[in-house]
Amino acid sequence: MTPHGISIKNASEGKRINVTCEHVAGVIYIVPSKSSWVCTKENIGAHAIAGFFRELSDLENSQIEQIMQKWGIYYRTM
């Protein structure tokens, strides 16, 4: 396990983000898409995650807001 439980690895088509702790674990795959054409291969992960959370928070869906609060995840654009 990594010191902070998060590791980013290059994959054949994009990025693979491993998120692991002793209670839960998963992998986030980021691959090129119609929205990522503007970004370099090195920054595709940051671009995809920022764009995803921006659109997710723009939905103003109470269920999404509750889940994000439950897990202590908040997002704002800079």
TIBA-985493 format. One record per residue (C-alpha): x, y, z; residue in three letters; residue number from 1. Coordinates in steps of 0.001 Angstrom, whole numbers, plus 500000, padded with zeros to 6 digits. Layout:
# residues N
[node [X Y Z] 'ALA' NUM] ...
//
This chain:
# residues 78
[node [500000 500000 500000] 'MET' 1] [node [501212 503524 499249] 'THR' 2] [node [501790 505944 502144] 'PRO' 3] [node [498573 507866 501406] 'HIS' 4] [node [496587 505042 499829] 'GLY' 5] [node [496502 506685 496378] 'ILE' 6] [node [498785 505859 493475] 'SER' 7] [node [498619 507030 489869] 'ILE' 8] [node [500054 504820 487155] 'LYS' 9] [node [500308 505215 483422] 'ASN' 10] [node [498152 502743 481541] 'ALA' 11] [node [498269 501871 477851] 'SER' 12] [node [495469 504303 477016] 'GLU' 13] [node [495430 506736 479940] 'GLY' 14] [node [495804 506579 483715] 'LYS' 15] [node [494980 504101 486444] 'ARG' 16] [node [494389 505469 489939] 'ILE' 17] [node [494504 502927 492761] 'ASN' 18] [node [492721 503986 495938] 'VAL' 19] [node [493259 501660 498873] 'THR' 20] [node [492855 501540 502625] 'CYS' 21] [node [492276 498677 505037] 'GLU' 22] [node [488478 499090 504708] 'HIS' 23] [node [487831 499648 501008] 'VAL' 24] [node [489752 499620 497727] 'ALA' 25] [node [489169 500332 494072] 'GLY' 26] [node [490657 501438 490770] 'VAL' 27] [node [489648 504505 488749] 'ILE' 28] [node [490445 504151 485040] 'TYR' 29] [node [490839 507295 482959] 'ILE' 30] [node [490980 506888 479191] 'VAL' 31] [node [490840 509378 476307] 'PRO' 32] [node [487339 510662 475584] 'SER' 33] [node [485604 513327 473528] 'LYS' 34] [node [486178 515825 476351] 'SER' 35] [node [489866 515083 476877] 'SER' 36] [node [491197 515978 473434] 'TRP' 37] [node [492327 519398 474688] 'VAL' 38] [node [494703 517938 477270] 'CYS' 39] [node [498141 516347 477111] 'THR' 40] [node [498539 512654 477963] 'LYS' 41] [node [500355 513639 481153] 'GLU' 42] [node [497438 515765 482394] 'ASN' 43] [node [494512 513659 481207] 'ILE' 44] [node [493887 512342 484744] 'GLY' 45] [node [493619 515774 486338] 'ALA' 46] [node [491554 517070 483419] 'HIS' 47] [node [489083 514175 483578] 'ALA' 48] [node [488662 514249 487368] 'ILE' 49] [node [488238 518044 487536] 'ALA' 50] [node [485766 518019 484653] 'GLY' 51] [node [483827 515102 486107] 'PHE' 52] [node [483472 516696 489534] 'PHE' 53] [node [482569 520064 487985] 'ARG' 54] [node [479741 518504 485991] 'GLU' 55] [node [478663 516314 488898] 'LEU' 56] [node [478393 519291 491256] 'SER' 57] [node [476631 521380 488584] 'ASP' 58] [node [473774 518839 488582] 'LEU' 59] [node [472671 520167 491983] 'GLU' 60] [node [471222 516741 492785] 'ASN' 61] [node [470409 516263 496464] 'SER' 62] [node [471270 512545 496372] 'GLN' 63] [node [474710 513280 494937] 'ILE' 64] [node [475238 516055 497493] 'GLU' 65] [node [474283 513675 500336] 'GLN' 66] [node [476687 510985 499153] 'ILE' 67] [node [479517 513485 498775] 'MET' 68] [node [478848 514846 502276] 'GLN' 69] [node [478659 511311 503675] 'LYS' 70] [node [482179 510635 502392] 'TRP' 71] [node [483519 514122 503128] 'GLY' 72] [node [484150 514999 499480] 'ILE' 73] [node [483638 518585 498392] 'TYR' 74] [node [484561 520189 495077] 'TYR' 75] [node [484848 523754 493883] 'ARG' 76] [node [486365 525155 490726] 'THR' 77] [node [489393 527435 490952] 'MET' 78] 
//
